[in-house]
Structure formats: structure tokens, C-alpha cells
């Protein structure tokens, strides 16, 4: 399925937009949990920042096409 979406990028846009929104939501949720509920910094970095990186890469890919 990934190969099909790679070969037909017009079908991948909705999936990438949805995935980018989920990754950004996960980052925002982890920042809120870190500030308000004392989520450990290691979890914020491992979970939140990696989700932000993937969302940024999805966005860069969408803007480059």
C-alpha cells in the first residue's frame, strides 16, 4: 500500500494531512502534560519531539509537491 501511495501521491494527501494533524496533536498533548502534569522530560523528548519531527517532515513533503 505504501508503494502504491508513493506512486500515486494525489491519493496520499488526505492520509498525510490526517497523519500530520495527529502527530501535531500528540506533540501538543505531550507539551501540556509536561507543563501541567509533570510528564518526565525524557518522555516529552522521545514522544513529543519525534512526533513533531514526523509532522514537520509530512508538512515539508506536502509543500514540496
KAKA-V932975 format. One record per backbone hydrogen bond with DSSP energy under -1.0 kcal/mol. CO is the residue of the C=O (numbers start at 1). NH is the residue of the N-H. E is the energy in kcal/mol with one decimal. If there is no record, write none. Layout:
# KAKA-V932975
co,nh,e
CO,NH,E
CO,NH,E
This chain:
# KAKA-V932975
co,nh,e
1,5,-2.5
2,6,-2.2
3,7,-2.2
4,8,-1.6
8,11,-1.5
12,16,-2.7
13,17,-2.7
14,18,-2.2
15,19,-2.7
16,20,-2.7
17,21,-2.2
18,22,-2.3
19,23,-2.4
20,24,-2.4
21,25,-2.3
22,26,-2.3
23,27,-1.9
24,28,-2.7
25,29,-2.7
26,30,-1.9
27,31,-2.2
28,32,-2.5
29,33,-2.4
30,34,-2.0
31,35,-2.4
32,36,-3.0
33,37,-1.4
33,39,-1.6
40,44,-2.0
41,45,-2.7
42,46,-2.7
43,47,-3.0
44,49,-1.7
47,51,-1.7
48,52,-2.1
49,53,-2.2
50,54,-2.2
51,55,-2.4
52,56,-2.4
53,57,-2.3
54,58,-2.6
55,59,-2.4
56,60,-2.7
57,61,-2.4
58,62,-2.4
59,63,-2.5
60,64,-1.7
